[in-house]
């Protein structure tokens, strides 16, 4: 009888321990990003969608942020069909959130970037979507001027959109740098944060476009010093820059 009791207690402890284990979504997504495995992000997103603890606005916004990163990645690697499918899911979630959070700066910034993806996938939609995209982008930065994520999302619109639609590379760079300064002032904002790495890479890309190669080199080297395992900068961005500097 004593053995049965001990076994039961041990069993309950094990079950309780398994239930108490929680997936660290942020760390998991970050490691996949760092190791070039963003194709596995849908698994993380689906786990998050099914998590009862993430059914509130904050949790849903976090999920939407991962959708934003995933769609951007899929477009970068030429997987337009998968990008469109995930963009549709992201838009459905964004519209649902917008009904109860029409003034949330992060949501507005994400929605403007999702619209930017729509335009990139179907350029002919620019004439009908660009105005709404810019309006949401401007509203987002007006309501969250010091939020680093809002600054990143607003700067994305300024950098990637043509000047005729409101694009401005110089202002975009200012916004990116402001976001970087804010993140680097808070260790928690840098911890397991894929957007921190992406931000540094993006600043490097902007400096490349402006032909400020020394500044771009500083940024890429910084990424490699902090995250030497990040293959994209090591194998793509930095070698590309070095070739430009030779010319």
Residue frames relative to the residue before (quaternion, step in Angstrom):
aa qw qx qy qz dx dy dz
X 1.0000 0.0000 0.0000 0.0000 0.00 0.00 0.00
X 0.6403 0.5363 -0.3110 0.4536 3.53 1.05 -0.89
X 0.6470 0.5245 -0.3139 0.4558 3.56 1.04 -0.86
X 0.6364 0.5289 -0.3228 0.4593 3.57 1.01 -0.83
X 0.6427 0.5311 -0.3133 0.4547 3.54 1.01 -0.87
X 0.6648 0.5056 -0.2954 0.4639 3.57 0.93 -0.96
X 0.6461 0.5252 -0.3112 0.4581 3.56 0.99 -0.90
X 0.6496 0.5280 -0.3078 0.4522 3.56 0.97 -0.91
X 0.6539 0.5137 -0.3066 0.4632 3.56 0.96 -0.91
X 0.6569 0.5104 -0.3048 0.4637 3.56 0.95 -0.92
X 0.6466 0.5327 -0.3130 0.4474 3.55 0.99 -0.90
X 0.6667 0.5039 -0.2914 0.4655 3.55 0.95 -0.93
X 0.6293 0.5340 -0.3266 0.4607 3.58 1.06 -0.75
X 0.6550 0.5137 -0.3070 0.4614 3.56 0.99 -0.89
X 0.6600 0.5056 -0.3013 0.4669 3.57 0.93 -0.96
X 0.6476 0.5219 -0.3085 0.4616 3.54 0.98 -0.89
X 0.6496 0.5246 -0.3082 0.4559 3.57 1.02 -0.84
X 0.6456 0.5174 -0.3197 0.4618 3.57 1.01 -0.83
X 0.6673 0.5097 -0.2977 0.4542 3.56 0.97 -0.92
X 0.6883 0.5064 -0.2856 0.4338 3.53 1.05 -0.80
X 0.5503 0.6093 -0.4002 0.4072 3.56 1.25 -0.34
X 0.0862 -0.8022 0.5905 0.0183 3.56 -0.77 1.02
X 0.4636 -0.6592 0.5119 0.2975 3.54 -1.02 0.78
X 0.3007 -0.7159 0.5994 0.1945 3.55 -0.92 0.92
X 0.2631 -0.8195 0.4890 0.1418 3.55 0.08 1.32
X 0.6559 0.5337 -0.3131 0.4323 3.55 0.92 -0.91
X 0.6868 0.4711 -0.2787 0.4782 3.58 0.89 -0.95
X 0.6419 0.5297 -0.3217 0.4515 3.58 1.00 -0.83
X 0.6775 0.4796 -0.2900 0.4762 3.58 0.85 -0.96
X 0.6370 0.5422 -0.3251 0.4410 3.56 1.01 -0.83
X 0.6804 0.4867 -0.2920 0.4636 3.60 0.87 -0.93
X 0.6293 0.5154 -0.3353 0.4753 3.58 1.03 -0.71
X 0.6325 0.5290 -0.3154 0.4696 3.58 1.03 -0.83
X 0.6812 0.5150 -0.2828 0.4367 3.53 0.85 -1.04
X 0.7616 0.3773 -0.1835 0.4939 3.58 1.02 -0.84
X 0.5628 -0.6535 0.3714 0.3437 3.56 1.21 0.45
X 0.5542 0.6113 -0.3839 0.4144 3.57 1.11 0.65
X 0.1781 0.8179 -0.5280 0.1434 3.57 0.96 0.80
X 0.5041 0.6424 -0.4264 0.3892 3.58 1.24 -0.23
X 0.6603 0.4926 -0.3016 0.4800 3.58 1.27 -0.33
X 0.4102 0.7338 -0.4562 0.2919 3.59 1.23 0.02
X 0.5840 0.5766 -0.4047 0.4034 3.68 0.95 -0.60
X 0.6042 0.5523 -0.3556 0.4510 3.59 1.09 -0.67
X 0.6551 0.5014 -0.3036 0.4767 3.57 0.98 -0.90
X 0.6594 0.5205 -0.3059 0.4480 3.57 0.90 -0.95
X 0.6651 0.5040 -0.3067 0.4578 3.59 0.92 -0.88
X 0.6179 0.5262 -0.3373 0.4770 3.58 1.07 -0.70
X 0.6639 0.5078 -0.2949 0.4630 3.56 0.98 -0.86
X 0.6398 0.5368 -0.3206 0.4470 3.57 1.00 -0.83
X 0.7183 0.4370 -0.2402 0.4851 3.57 1.12 -0.71
X 0.5483 0.6299 -0.3888 0.3891 3.59 1.27 -0.16
X 0.4321 -0.7252 0.4753 0.2478 3.62 -0.59 1.12
X 0.6456 0.5489 -0.3184 0.4248 3.57 1.13 -0.63
X 0.7161 0.4355 -0.2438 0.4880 3.57 1.24 -0.31
X 0.4304 0.7193 -0.4470 0.3123 3.57 1.18 0.47
X 0.5574 0.5876 -0.3978 0.4311 3.58 1.28 -0.03
X 0.7348 -0.4304 0.2866 0.4389 3.57 -1.29 0.16
X 0.6582 0.5188 -0.3154 0.4452 3.57 0.90 -0.91
X 0.6743 0.4972 -0.2909 0.4621 3.56 0.93 -0.90
X 0.6660 0.5022 -0.2985 0.4638 3.57 0.97 -0.86
X 0.6228 0.5265 -0.3328 0.4735 3.58 1.09 -0.68
X 0.6179 0.5381 -0.3385 0.4627 3.56 1.06 -0.75
X 0.6417 0.5142 -0.3118 0.4761 3.56 0.99 -0.87
X 0.6551 0.5207 -0.3103 0.4510 3.58 0.94 -0.89
X 0.6094 0.5537 -0.3416 0.4533 3.57 1.12 -0.67
X 0.6641 0.4837 -0.3030 0.4830 3.57 1.03 -0.76
X 0.5911 0.5407 -0.3646 0.4746 3.58 1.09 -0.63
X 0.6280 0.5439 -0.3224 0.4537 3.58 0.97 -0.89
X 0.6858 0.4749 -0.2853 0.4720 3.59 0.88 -0.91
X 0.6558 0.5276 -0.3080 0.4435 3.56 0.98 -0.85
X 0.6621 0.4995 -0.3115 0.4638 3.58 0.88 -0.92
X 0.6416 0.5236 -0.3241 0.4573 3.58 0.95 -0.82
X 0.6490 0.5138 -0.3100 0.4677 3.56 0.99 -0.85
X 0.6752 0.5044 -0.3037 0.4445 3.58 0.83 -0.97
X 0.6370 0.5067 -0.3265 0.4804 3.57 1.07 -0.67
X 0.6346 0.5482 -0.3254 0.4369 3.58 1.00 -0.83
X 0.7507 0.3740 -0.2080 0.5034 3.59 1.02 -0.81
X 0.5868 -0.6482 0.3410 0.3452 3.58 1.26 0.33
X 0.5039 0.6365 -0.4377 0.3865 3.59 1.20 0.33
X 0.0862 -0.8683 0.4878 0.0252 3.54 0.56 1.23
X 0.6267 0.5442 -0.3493 0.4348 3.60 0.99 -0.74
X 0.6805 0.4707 -0.2792 0.4873 3.56 0.89 -0.98
X 0.6151 0.5469 -0.3412 0.4540 3.57 1.07 -0.76
X 0.6653 0.5066 -0.3004 0.4588 3.59 0.92 -0.90
X 0.6483 0.5272 -0.3176 0.4482 3.57 0.97 -0.86
X 0.7064 0.4432 -0.2608 0.4864 3.58 0.91 -0.91
X 0.5956 0.5526 -0.3591 0.4592 3.57 1.15 -0.58
X 0.6236 0.5319 -0.3355 0.4644 3.58 1.04 -0.75
X 0.6566 0.5023 -0.3043 0.4732 3.58 0.95 -0.88
X 0.6477 0.5231 -0.3099 0.4591 3.56 1.00 -0.88
X 0.6643 0.5058 -0.3029 0.4595 3.57 0.95 -0.87
X 0.6169 0.5408 -0.3424 0.4579 3.58 1.03 -0.75
X 0.6696 0.4867 -0.2896 0.4805 3.56 0.96 -0.90
X 0.6521 0.5288 -0.3120 0.4446 3.58 0.96 -0.88
X 0.6534 0.5105 -0.3101 0.4651 3.60 0.94 -0.89
X 0.6279 0.5357 -0.3230 0.4631 3.57 1.03 -0.82
X 0.6864 0.4746 -0.2765 0.4766 3.58 0.93 -0.90
X 0.6310 0.5740 -0.3263 0.4074 3.56 1.02 -0.83
X 0.5857 0.6072 -0.3629 0.3957 3.59 1.11 -0.67
X 0.7861 0.2763 -0.1441 0.5338 3.57 1.06 -0.72
X 0.7653 0.2846 -0.1640 0.5536 3.60 1.28 -0.18
X 0.0729 0.8634 -0.4972 0.0441 3.62 0.80 0.95
X 0.7392 0.3917 -0.2270 0.4986 3.59 1.21 -0.32
X 0.4062 0.7128 -0.4799 0.3109 3.59 1.24 0.23
X 0.4179 -0.7542 0.4407 0.2497 3.64 -0.48 1.13
X 0.6494 0.5089 -0.3272 0.4607 3.59 0.99 -0.78
X 0.6471 0.5151 -0.3169 0.4642 3.57 0.94 -0.87
X 0.6524 0.5128 -0.3139 0.4613 3.58 0.93 -0.87
X 0.6535 0.5138 -0.3069 0.4633 3.56 1.01 -0.83
X 0.6559 0.5023 -0.3061 0.4732 3.56 0.98 -0.85
X 0.6556 0.5155 -0.3153 0.4529 3.58 0.94 -0.85
X 0.6392 0.5129 -0.3366 0.4638 3.60 0.99 -0.75
X 0.6689 0.4888 -0.3010 0.4723 3.60 1.02 -0.75
X 0.6157 0.5282 -0.3463 0.4712 3.59 1.07 -0.66
X 0.6275 0.5109 -0.3281 0.4875 3.56 1.08 -0.71
X 0.6060 0.5519 -0.3410 0.4603 3.56 1.10 -0.72
X 0.6323 0.5159 -0.3248 0.4781 3.58 1.05 -0.75
X 0.6198 0.5453 -0.3382 0.4519 3.58 1.01 -0.81
X 0.6665 0.4958 -0.2937 0.4729 3.56 0.95 -0.90
X 0.6461 0.5253 -0.3215 0.4508 3.58 0.99 -0.84
X 0.6850 0.4702 -0.2772 0.4826 3.58 1.05 -0.78
X 0.7874 0.1012 -0.0404 0.6067 3.59 1.14 -0.68
X 0.2384 -0.8369 0.4763 0.1260 3.63 0.30 1.26
X 0.6063 0.5782 -0.3615 0.4090 3.59 1.08 -0.61
X 0.6112 0.5656 -0.3453 0.4327 3.58 1.23 -0.39
X 0.4360 0.7328 -0.4412 0.2798 3.58 1.26 -0.23
X 0.6573 0.5405 -0.3214 0.4154 3.57 0.92 -0.86
X 0.7429 0.3885 -0.2209 0.4984 3.59 1.09 -0.65
X 0.7514 0.4184 -0.2131 0.4636 3.60 1.11 -0.59
X 0.5579 0.6646 -0.3835 0.3162 3.58 1.11 -0.65
X 0.6597 0.5281 -0.3212 0.4275 3.58 0.89 -0.90
X 0.6775 0.4848 -0.2868 0.4730 3.57 0.90 -0.92
X 0.6174 0.5508 -0.3304 0.4543 3.55 1.08 -0.77
X 0.6888 0.4745 -0.2791 0.4717 3.58 0.87 -0.96
X 0.6257 0.5437 -0.3421 0.4425 3.58 1.02 -0.75
X 0.6725 0.4748 -0.2946 0.4853 3.58 0.93 -0.87
X 0.6297 0.5372 -0.3367 0.4489 3.59 1.01 -0.78
X 0.6809 0.4850 -0.2846 0.4691 3.58 0.90 -0.94
X 0.6460 0.5140 -0.3185 0.4659 3.57 1.01 -0.78
X 0.6322 0.5471 -0.3305 0.4379 3.57 1.04 -0.80
X 0.7103 0.4414 -0.2726 0.4757 3.59 0.84 -0.92
X 0.6056 0.5502 -0.3570 0.4506 3.59 1.13 -0.54
X 0.7359 0.4113 -0.2215 0.4902 3.58 1.06 -0.77
X 0.7967 0.1746 -0.1088 0.5682 3.59 1.20 -0.39
X 0.0144 0.8734 -0.4866 0.0133 3.61 0.80 1.00
X 0.7571 0.3677 -0.2036 0.5001 3.59 1.13 -0.54
X 0.4850 0.6471 -0.4407 0.3897 3.57 1.28 0.12
X 0.4365 -0.7304 0.4485 0.2735 3.64 -0.56 1.05
X 0.6544 0.5120 -0.3200 0.4553 3.59 1.02 -0.77
X 0.6311 0.5194 -0.3238 0.4765 3.56 1.02 -0.77
X 0.6441 0.5171 -0.3161 0.4667 3.59 1.01 -0.80
X 0.6307 0.5223 -0.3325 0.4679 3.58 1.01 -0.76
X 0.6968 0.4851 -0.2745 0.4515 3.56 0.81 -1.04
X 0.6478 0.5031 -0.3154 0.4772 3.59 1.00 -0.79
X 0.6641 0.5057 -0.3009 0.4612 3.57 0.97 -0.87
X 0.5684 0.5832 -0.3814 0.4374 3.59 1.12 -0.61
X 0.6611 0.5066 -0.3047 0.4620 3.55 0.92 -0.94
X 0.6710 0.5081 -0.2946 0.4525 3.57 0.91 -0.93
X 0.7051 0.4865 -0.2693 0.4400 3.57 0.97 -0.87
X 0.7802 0.3883 -0.1953 0.4497 3.57 0.81 -1.01
X 0.6491 0.5133 -0.3402 0.4466 3.59 1.15 -0.40
X 0.5342 -0.6159 0.4651 0.3449 3.62 -1.05 0.70
X 0.6524 -0.5467 0.3644 0.3779 3.55 -1.15 0.58
X 0.6062 0.5843 -0.3487 0.4117 3.57 1.09 -0.70
X 0.7290 0.3809 -0.2193 0.5248 3.55 1.20 -0.56
X 0.7084 -0.4690 0.2598 0.4591 3.59 1.24 0.22
X 0.4095 0.7261 -0.4638 0.2998 3.59 1.24 0.18
X 0.0492 0.7890 -0.6090 0.0652 3.58 -1.11 0.67
X 0.3158 -0.7974 0.4874 0.1642 3.58 -0.17 1.31
X 0.6557 0.5261 -0.3198 0.4372 3.59 0.92 -0.87
X 0.6753 0.4752 -0.2898 0.4839 3.58 0.92 -0.89
X 0.6014 0.5595 -0.3498 0.4505 3.57 1.10 -0.72
X 0.6617 0.5095 -0.3053 0.4577 3.57 0.91 -0.92
X 0.6254 0.5356 -0.3307 0.4611 3.58 1.00 -0.79
X 0.6710 0.5029 -0.2887 0.4621 3.56 0.98 -0.89
X 0.6364 0.5223 -0.3217 0.4677 3.57 1.00 -0.83
X 0.6811 0.4918 -0.2904 0.4582 3.56 0.89 -0.93
X 0.6141 0.5332 -0.3444 0.4689 3.58 1.07 -0.67
X 0.6468 0.5138 -0.3090 0.4714 3.57 0.99 -0.87
X 0.6525 0.5190 -0.3124 0.4552 3.57 0.96 -0.88
X 0.6395 0.5263 -0.3202 0.4600 3.58 0.96 -0.87
X 0.6585 0.5083 -0.3036 0.4646 3.59 0.96 -0.86
X 0.6730 0.4994 -0.2980 0.4571 3.58 0.90 -0.90
X 0.7021 0.4774 -0.2789 0.4487 3.56 0.91 -0.88
X 0.6126 0.5409 -0.3490 0.4587 3.57 1.25 -0.22
X 0.7508 0.2995 -0.1654 0.5649 3.57 1.31 -0.26
X 0.3940 -0.7561 0.4741 0.2196 3.62 -0.33 1.23
X 0.6285 0.5548 -0.3366 0.4288 3.58 1.06 -0.70
X 0.6511 0.5191 -0.3167 0.4543 3.57 1.11 -0.62
X 0.6773 0.4718 -0.2867 0.4863 3.58 1.22 -0.37
X 0.5894 0.6237 -0.3561 0.3698 3.57 1.17 -0.58
X 0.8506 -0.0836 0.0163 0.5189 3.57 -0.76 1.12
X 0.4669 0.6904 -0.4255 0.3527 3.57 1.05 0.75
X 0.3120 -0.7801 0.5162 0.1662 3.56 -0.30 1.26
X 0.6350 0.5464 -0.3337 0.4324 3.58 1.10 -0.65
X 0.5682 0.5726 -0.3799 0.4527 3.60 1.21 -0.40
X 0.6646 0.4749 -0.2966 0.4948 3.58 0.93 -0.88
X 0.6639 0.5164 -0.3061 0.4460 3.55 0.87 -0.97
X 0.6141 0.5567 -0.3360 0.4473 3.56 1.08 -0.74
X 0.6682 0.4901 -0.3036 0.4702 3.59 0.88 -0.90
X 0.6405 0.5143 -0.3205 0.4717 3.57 1.00 -0.81
X 0.6567 0.5241 -0.3086 0.4459 3.56 0.94 -0.89
X 0.6243 0.5196 -0.3371 0.4760 3.58 1.00 -0.78
X 0.6263 0.5323 -0.3274 0.4660 3.57 1.04 -0.77
X 0.6515 0.5164 -0.3054 0.4644 3.57 0.99 -0.87
X 0.6500 0.5127 -0.3145 0.4644 3.58 0.97 -0.86
X 0.6571 0.4996 -0.3090 0.4724 3.57 0.96 -0.85
X 0.5946 0.5477 -0.3552 0.4693 3.58 1.09 -0.65
X 0.6639 0.5142 -0.3029 0.4506 3.55 0.86 -0.97
X 0.6983 0.4416 -0.2556 0.5021 3.56 1.07 -0.74
X 0.4171 -0.7317 0.4246 0.3323 3.58 1.41 0.00
X 0.4160 0.6446 -0.5065 0.3937 3.55 1.11 0.75
X 0.0844 -0.8779 0.4696 0.0396 3.52 0.63 1.19
X 0.6117 0.5510 -0.3560 0.4421 3.59 1.05 -0.68
X 0.6640 0.4930 -0.2983 0.4766 3.58 0.98 -0.86
X 0.6323 0.5204 -0.3262 0.4721 3.57 1.03 -0.79
X 0.6389 0.5323 -0.3195 0.4544 3.57 1.01 -0.85
X 0.6260 0.5431 -0.3330 0.4498 3.59 0.99 -0.82
X 0.6829 0.4939 -0.2873 0.4551 3.56 0.94 -0.91
X 0.6682 0.4899 -0.3087 0.4671 3.59 0.92 -0.86
X 0.6368 0.5187 -0.3261 0.4682 3.58 1.03 -0.77
X 0.6176 0.5482 -0.3379 0.4514 3.56 1.05 -0.75
X 0.6410 0.5172 -0.3193 0.4686 3.56 0.97 -0.86
X 0.6898 0.4897 -0.2784 0.4549 3.57 0.90 -0.95
X 0.6250 0.5265 -0.3378 0.4669 3.58 1.11 -0.60
X 0.7130 0.4424 -0.2445 0.4858 3.56 0.99 -0.87
X 0.8070 0.0875 0.0040 0.5841 3.57 0.99 -0.89
X 0.1023 -0.8498 0.5147 0.0486 3.61 0.46 1.19
X 0.6434 0.5366 -0.3237 0.4397 3.59 1.20 -0.44
X 0.5220 0.6397 -0.4239 0.3723 3.60 1.25 -0.15
X 0.2962 -0.8358 0.4428 0.1329 3.53 -0.05 1.38
X 0.5914 0.6093 -0.3832 0.3636 3.61 1.00 -0.69
X 0.6957 0.4365 -0.2754 0.4997 3.59 0.90 -0.89
X 0.6564 0.5373 -0.3043 0.4334 3.56 0.96 -0.92
X 0.8086 0.3150 -0.1336 0.4786 3.57 0.87 -0.98
X 0.7700 0.3324 -0.1800 0.5141 3.60 1.17 -0.43
X 0.7737 0.4021 -0.2249 0.4348 3.57 0.36 -1.26
X 0.7246 0.4554 -0.2644 0.4446 3.56 0.72 -1.06
X 0.6554 0.4894 -0.3334 0.4687 3.67 0.86 -0.80
X 0.6204 0.5434 -0.3398 0.4520 3.59 1.05 -0.77
X 0.6604 0.5070 -0.2999 0.4657 3.55 0.97 -0.87
X 0.6450 0.5309 -0.3234 0.4444 3.58 0.93 -0.88
X 0.6319 0.5258 -0.3331 0.4618 3.58 1.05 -0.72
X 0.6400 0.5175 -0.3151 0.4726 3.57 1.04 -0.79
X 0.6706 0.5154 -0.2981 0.4424 3.56 0.98 -0.85
X 0.5948 0.5606 -0.3601 0.4497 3.57 1.20 -0.50
X 0.6863 0.5027 -0.2830 0.4430 3.55 1.05 -0.82
